[in-house]
Every structure is written in C-alpha cells, then in structure tokens.
Amino acid sequence: MKILTIYYSKSGHTEELAKKIHEALGGDMASITAKKTYAVSYGMTVLQAGFDKLRSRRPDIEEIPYHLDDYDILILGAPTWYFTMAPAMQVFLDTHDFRGKKVYTFSTDGGQPKNTLSDFRKKLEEKGARVAGQFHVSYKKNNRLTGDEEIERWIEGLKEDAVR
Ligand SMILES: Cc1cc2nc3c(=O)[nH]c(=O)nc-3n(C[C@H](O)[C@H](O)[C@H](O)COP(=O)(O)O)c2cc1C
C-alpha cells in the first residue's frame, strides 16, 4: 500500500499534524503551495480571504511533485477557513482525479470547523474517492485544545485501518 499525505497549512497547525501522521504511517508527503501571497498576520489573512470569498476568487496552486496515480491511499489535510476547507485545498480537490482512491481527511480549526469535514467528504465522493476516515483538531489561538492522546488514538486507528 503506497501512502501519500498532502496538506495545506498557512500558519503551521495543519503542517504539524501532517508531520505526525507521516511519521507514523510512512510513505510520501507533499504540501500545497498557493501562488497567492497571503499576509503574515492572522487578522490580515482573515480580511484577504474574506474579500476573496466575497468575490468567489480562489488562488492558483503549485503542482505537487508526486502523481496521485502512484498511490493507493491519500491522506489530505487543510485548515478551516470560513467554515470549510481553505481555498488552496478546494482548488487541489477540483484539479485532481480521485477515482478509486481510499482517502482520509484531517483539518485544524479555531473551534468552529462547521462544514469542513462534510465538504471534504462531499467533494471527494463526487470525484470518485472513498472517504475512509476523518478527524479534526481544534486550537484556541496557538493553544491546541485537542489532546495528544486523542490525536495519537486517531493516528493509531488510521495506521491499523490503512495498512489492512
Ligand atoms: C482566513 C481564515 C479563516 C478562518 N476561518 C475559520 C473558521 O471558519 N472556523 C474556525 O474554527 N477557524 C477558522 N480559522 C482558524 C484556522 O482554521 C486555524 O487557526 C487553523 O488551525 C490554521 O491552520 P494552519 O496553521 O495550518 O494554517 C480561520 C483562519 C484564517 C486564516
């Protein structure tokens, strides 16, 4: 079973979780890069992303250096932006083929993930994937609210399920 973990992260929370998953499961890992430059500060990014959302604008993204065709299992992670997946991940999902893939998704948020995981599932299923598991981790500013044990338990379950 070949596994590829792919994530988008603006400020590092989702990246941290992606790295934990990758360390436990092995395989390859890639990050999605938006071609748009977002502000460094959280508040300015929220404003920028809010304007983009109002205008239905989404960023172009760089191509990742892996072919999804080479993998059996994909593990996709993104932060919640405006109650759904960050636009860079939406663009990734829209521009790749997921037919026949077994996919797990994870996200990080500021306590209000709302539609993030259901939108992830919906889009992936529309594109022919089977979503085998989902997980989210909440933060309050930079303090993680979801405990280490809960995260480790999910990753352990993912490991058992994925390699089955
Ligand atoms: C533009 C923007 C919109 C956000 N919208 C939400 C939201 O709707 N709900 C929520 O719980 N957190 C929201 N957040 C907080 C992020 O989901 C949270 O900080 C996440 O862990 C950031 O992940 P990252 O460090 O991988 O970029 C938003 C953050 C940004 C920058």
The ligand as an SDF file (V2000), in Angstrom:
LIG
                    3D

 31 33  0  0  0  0  0  0  0  0999 V2000
   -8.7730   33.1810    6.6230 C   0  0  0  0  0  0  0  0  0  0  0  0
   -9.0380   32.3520    7.8460 C   0  0  0  0  0  0  0  0  0  0  0  0
  -10.3360   31.9330    8.1200 C   0  0  0  0  0  0  0  0  0  0  0  0
  -10.5790   31.1180    9.2280 C   0  0  0  0  0  0  0  0  0  0  0  0
  -11.8630   30.6550    9.4430 N   0  0  0  0  0  0  0  0  0  0  0  0
  -12.0840   29.8280   10.4980 C   0  0  0  0  0  0  0  0  0  0  0  0
  -13.3940   29.2790   10.7180 C   0  0  0  0  0  0  0  0  0  0  0  0
  -14.3430   29.5000    9.9620 O   0  0  0  0  0  0  0  0  0  0  0  0
  -13.5770   28.4450   11.7810 N   0  0  0  0  0  0  0  0  0  0  0  0
  -12.5600   28.1520   12.6530 C   0  0  0  0  0  0  0  0  0  0  0  0
  -12.7720   27.4150   13.6000 O   0  0  0  0  0  0  0  0  0  0  0  0
  -11.3040   28.6470   12.4550 N   0  0  0  0  0  0  0  0  0  0  0  0
  -11.0580   29.4600   11.4080 C   0  0  0  0  0  0  0  0  0  0  0  0
   -9.7860   29.9370   11.2010 N   0  0  0  0  0  0  0  0  0  0  0  0
   -8.6930   29.4790   12.0950 C   0  0  0  0  0  0  0  0  0  0  0  0
   -7.8860   28.3520   11.4560 C   0  0  0  0  0  0  0  0  0  0  0  0
   -8.7260   27.3080   10.9950 O   0  0  0  0  0  0  0  0  0  0  0  0
   -6.9080   27.7420   12.4740 C   0  0  0  0  0  0  0  0  0  0  0  0
   -6.0940   28.7300   13.0030 O   0  0  0  0  0  0  0  0  0  0  0  0
   -6.0730   26.6440   11.7940 C   0  0  0  0  0  0  0  0  0  0  0  0
   -5.5330   25.8000   12.7880 O   0  0  0  0  0  0  0  0  0  0  0  0
   -4.9450   27.2330   10.9640 C   0  0  0  0  0  0  0  0  0  0  0  0
   -4.2110   26.1690   10.3640 O   0  0  0  0  0  0  0  0  0  0  0  0
   -2.7410   26.3850    9.7860 P   0  0  0  0  0  0  0  0  0  0  0  0
   -1.8790   26.8450   10.9500 O   0  0  0  0  0  0  0  0  0  0  0  0
   -2.3540   25.0350    9.3070 O   0  0  0  0  0  0  0  0  0  0  0  0
   -2.8060   27.4050    8.7110 O   0  0  0  0  0  0  0  0  0  0  0  0
   -9.5130   30.7520   10.1060 C   0  0  0  0  0  0  0  0  0  0  0  0
   -8.2200   31.2170    9.8190 C   0  0  0  0  0  0  0  0  0  0  0  0
   -7.9750   32.0130    8.7210 C   0  0  0  0  0  0  0  0  0  0  0  0
   -6.5690   32.4920    8.4520 C   0  0  0  0  0  0  0  0  0  0  0  0
  1  2  1  0
  2  3  1  0
  2 30  2  0
  3  4  2  0
  4  5  1  0
  4 28  1  0
  5  6  2  0
  6  7  1  0
  6 13  1  0
  7  8  2  0
  7  9  1  0
  9 10  1  0
 10 11  2  0
 10 12  1  0
 12 13  2  0
 13 14  1  0
 14 15  1  0
 14 28  1  0
 15 16  1  0
 16 17  1  0
 16 18  1  0
 18 19  1  0
 18 20  1  0
 20 21  1  0
 20 22  1  0
 22 23  1  0
 23 24  1  0
 24 25  2  0
 24 26  1  0
 24 27  1  0
 28 29  2  0
 29 30  1  0
 30 31  1  0
M  END
$$$$
